[in-house]
């Protein structure tokens, strides 16, 4: 099985070797969990391995993304100057998305291998989430990406933090992979956690792991359990006595 490294410390161990090349994965989570950061690490890792990457921005301006990355000591400008990393600002107006021909042409012309779209909200401007037109538009986009042979990551917002009460959306089932990032209450604060819900065609861990965000991006602590879940278990045990 041909797998590629994600660039996120700990994630490849969870995936037992990395992502399968040419697959499309949804990175879903509540706000502030690091979805965009994970996508950036995925692209940067590709550049380091000689694979050109494309970042499709649909919400935040690319300059804001670059500034955000610099705060984490990730310099995207250098990669862009060397034409190893490309950005496309997908403008949205009047509930219509400007033609996707620009990113598609760039993928073919520049021999792009990794694509990161931030975020799925782009399609919600065209059609109400959950409708057939929304699913059709998203499916068409995924199909086009599949034909180009790229490995695709897309982010999406979730409205629940509890993994025990995860509500799966219709579009979740269109993807080969689903990775959920969340925040779990730990005392007076929160702990960021990650779990791989599915990864079609490959074995992977189903455990929940804590992760932190610092210089270089996300680091997943695969050798320790989430302390927030331990606290919850202790509390449940005390209350049941």
Secondary structure per residue as TSV (DSSP state, phi and psi in degrees):
chain	resnum	aa	ss	phi	psi
A	1	X	-	360.0	126.6
A	2	X	-	-84.8	109.5
A	3	X	E	-116.2	154.5
A	4	X	E	-123.3	150.1
A	5	X	-	-74.1	142.2
A	6	X	-	-85.8	-23.6
A	7	X	S	86.4	0.0
A	8	X	S	-104.3	111.2
A	9	X	B	-53.4	124.3
A	10	X	T	99.4	-30.2
A	11	X	H	-69.0	-38.4
A	12	X	H	-64.8	-31.6
A	13	X	H	-67.8	-40.1
A	14	X	H	-63.6	-38.9
A	15	X	T	-84.4	0.3
A	16	X	T	55.2	49.7
A	17	X	S	127.7	-10.3
A	18	X	-	113.8	-171.8
A	19	X	E	-84.5	144.2
A	20	X	E	-69.3	133.9
A	21	X	T	-62.9	135.8
A	22	X	T	86.9	6.7
A	23	X	-	-93.2	169.4
A	24	X	E	-127.4	125.4
A	25	X	E	-125.8	139.4
A	26	X	E	-98.6	126.4
A	27	X	E	-102.7	103.9
A	28	X	E	-114.2	141.6
A	29	X	E	-179.5	168.2
A	30	X	-	-74.6	162.5
A	31	X	T	-57.7	142.3
A	32	X	T	84.0	14.7
A	33	X	S	-98.8	-5.6
A	34	X	-	97.9	24.5
A	35	X	H	-61.2	-45.8
A	36	X	H	-65.1	-38.9
A	37	X	H	-61.1	-43.7
A	38	X	H	-59.1	-42.7
A	39	X	H	-63.8	-38.7
A	40	X	H	-64.4	-43.0
A	41	X	H	-62.4	-37.7
A	42	X	H	-61.1	-43.8
A	43	X	H	-69.8	-43.8
A	44	X	H	-62.5	-39.9
A	45	X	H	-61.4	-38.6
A	46	X	H	-62.7	-44.5
A	47	X	H	-59.1	-42.8
A	48	X	H	-63.0	-25.4
A	49	X	T	-101.0	14.4
A	50	X	T	80.7	17.9
A	51	X	-	-109.0	120.0
A	52	X	-	-71.2	146.3
A	53	X	E	-125.5	156.2
A	54	X	E	-129.1	128.0
A	55	X	E	-107.2	117.3
A	56	X	E	-100.4	111.0
A	57	X	E	-94.0	129.5
A	58	X	S	-122.2	-12.3
A	59	X	S	-120.7	-60.7
A	60	X	S	-88.5	139.4
A	61	X	-	-60.1	146.4
A	62	X	H	-61.9	-29.4
A	63	X	H	-66.5	-35.4
A	64	X	H	-67.2	-37.5
A	65	X	H	-63.9	-42.6
A	66	X	H	-64.9	-40.3
A	67	X	H	-64.2	-42.8
A	68	X	H	-58.1	-43.9
A	69	X	H	-66.3	-39.8
A	70	X	H	-61.8	-34.2
A	71	X	H	-62.9	-22.0
A	72	X	T	-101.3	12.3
A	73	X	T	66.0	32.8
A	74	X	-	-112.0	108.9
A	75	X	-	-94.2	101.8
A	76	X	H	-83.4	-23.4
A	77	X	H	-59.8	-41.0
A	78	X	H	-63.2	-43.8
A	79	X	H	-64.2	-35.6
A	80	X	H	-69.9	-39.7
A	81	X	H	-62.2	-36.2
A	82	X	T	-81.9	2.0
A	83	X	T	57.6	43.7
A	84	X	S	-109.9	-18.5
A	85	X	E	-134.3	132.6
A	86	X	E	-123.6	151.4
A	87	X	E	-123.2	141.3
A	88	X	E	-130.7	122.0
A	89	X	E	-89.9	108.2
A	90	X	-	-84.8	100.4
A	91	X	-	-72.2	139.9
A	92	X	E	-125.9	129.3
A	93	X	E	-154.4	146.9
A	94	X	T	51.3	41.0
A	95	X	T	60.3	22.6
A	96	X	E	-129.8	143.8
A	97	X	E	-96.7	132.0
A	98	X	-	-57.0	145.3
A	99	X	-	-42.4	138.2
A	100	X	T	-80.6	6.9
A	101	X	H	-63.5	-30.5
A	102	X	H	-62.3	-55.0
A	103	X	H	-64.9	-34.4
A	104	X	H	-65.4	-45.2
A	105	X	H	-62.8	-39.0
A	106	X	H	-65.5	-40.2
A	107	X	H	-58.8	-43.6
A	108	X	H	-73.2	-43.7
A	109	X	H	-68.0	-44.4
A	110	X	T	-93.9	3.1
A	111	X	T	56.2	49.9
A	112	X	-	-67.0	138.7
A	113	X	-	-111.7	-27.4
A	114	X	E	-126.7	133.8
A	115	X	E	-127.8	135.2
A	116	X	E	-127.3	120.0
A	117	X	E	-107.9	123.0
A	118	X	E	-125.0	93.3
A	119	X	-	-149.3	-172.9
A	120	X	T	-62.9	-18.4
A	121	X	H	-56.1	-25.5
A	122	X	H	-52.7	-41.3
A	123	X	H	-77.7	-22.2
A	124	X	H	-72.6	-19.3
A	125	X	T	-71.5	-24.1
A	126	X	T	-89.1	-42.6
A	127	X	S	-140.5	148.5
A	128	X	-	-63.4	132.8
A	129	X	T	-57.1	136.6
A	130	X	T	95.6	-13.4
A	131	X	S	-82.2	163.2
A	132	X	H	-64.7	-37.7
A	133	X	H	-63.6	-38.4
A	134	X	H	-62.3	-48.7
A	135	X	H	-62.2	-40.2
A	136	X	H	-64.9	-44.2
A	137	X	H	-63.2	-43.4
A	138	X	H	-66.6	-42.9
A	139	X	H	-61.4	-40.4
A	140	X	H	-62.8	-41.1
A	141	X	H	-64.1	-46.4
A	142	X	H	-60.8	-40.6
A	143	X	H	-63.3	-40.9
A	144	X	H	-64.2	-43.6
A	145	X	H	-63.0	-38.1
A	146	X	H	-61.3	-41.2
A	147	X	H	-65.7	-30.8
A	148	X	H	-76.9	-16.3
A	149	X	T	86.0	9.1
A	150	X	-	-80.0	162.3
A	151	X	E	-98.8	124.9
A	152	X	E	-115.7	134.2
A	153	X	E	-120.7	136.3
A	154	X	E	-131.8	139.1
A	155	X	E	-96.7	155.6
A	156	X	E	-151.2	146.6
A	157	X	E	-84.8	144.2
A	158	X	-	-119.6	154.8
A	159	X	S	-107.4	9.7
A	160	X	-	-131.1	140.8
A	161	X	-	-94.3	-24.0
A	162	X	-	-77.1	122.9
A	163	X	G	-73.6	-23.2
A	164	X	G	-73.3	-19.0
A	165	X	G	-119.7	32.8
A	166	X	-	-62.0	127.2
A	167	X	-	-102.9	116.7
A	168	X	-	-84.8	131.7
A	169	X	-	-88.1	159.6
A	170	X	G	-57.8	-38.3
A	171	X	G	-71.8	-17.7
A	172	X	G	-57.7	-32.5
A	173	X	G	-80.6	-7.2
A	174	X	G	-80.9	-15.8
A	175	X	S	-98.7	149.9
A	176	X	S	-75.0	-30.7
A	177	X	E	-126.7	147.2
A	178	X	E	-138.0	115.4
A	179	X	E	-116.4	127.3
A	180	X	E	-110.8	129.3
A	181	X	E	-109.8	136.2
A	182	X	E	-147.1	175.5
A	183	X	E	-124.5	127.4
A	184	X	E	-114.7	135.0
A	185	X	E	-60.9	130.1
A	186	X	E	-134.9	96.8
A	187	X	T	63.6	-122.8
A	188	X	T	-92.8	5.1
A	189	X	E	-134.5	-162.0
A	190	X	E	-130.1	154.5
A	191	X	E	-119.8	130.1
A	192	X	E	-78.4	135.3
A	193	X	E	-136.0	157.5
A	194	X	E	-136.5	145.3
A	195	X	E	-147.5	143.3
A	196	X	E	-95.1	110.0
A	197	X	E	-77.8	-37.2
A	198	X	E	-158.3	153.6
A	199	X	E	-154.5	87.7
A	200	X	T	-55.6	131.5
A	201	X	T	85.7	5.9
A	202	X	S	-151.4	153.1
A	203	X	-	-80.5	148.6
A	204	X	-	-161.0	162.2
A	205	X	-	-74.8	143.7
A	206	X	-	-104.6	7.1
A	207	X	-	-74.1	166.2
A	208	X	-	-103.3	129.8
A	209	X	E	-123.9	143.0
A	210	X	E	-79.6	151.9
A	211	X	E	-145.5	157.9
A	212	X	E	-124.3	159.6
A	213	X	E	-118.6	123.7
A	214	X	E	-152.7	-155.7
A	215	X	T	-58.1	126.3
A	216	X	T	93.7	-14.6
A	217	X	E	116.7	-140.8
A	218	X	E	-85.7	138.3
A	219	X	E	-127.5	122.6
A	220	X	E	-94.7	130.1
A	221	X	E	-95.2	86.1
A	222	X	T	-73.7	-14.4
A	223	X	T	-99.4	9.4
A	224	X	S	-137.3	143.7
A	225	X	-	-79.0	158.2
A	226	X	-	-64.9	121.1
A	227	X	H	-64.5	-27.8
A	228	X	H	-63.8	-38.5
A	229	X	H	-72.2	-34.6
A	230	X	H	-63.3	-43.3
A	231	X	H	-61.6	-40.9
A	232	X	H	-65.4	-40.4
A	233	X	H	-64.0	-41.4
A	234	X	H	-62.3	-43.4
A	235	X	H	-63.6	-42.7
A	236	X	H	-63.0	-40.0
A	237	X	H	-64.0	-43.9
A	238	X	H	-63.9	-40.5
A	239	X	H	-70.3	-24.4
A	240	X	H	-83.6	-11.8
A	241	X	-	-82.0	360.0
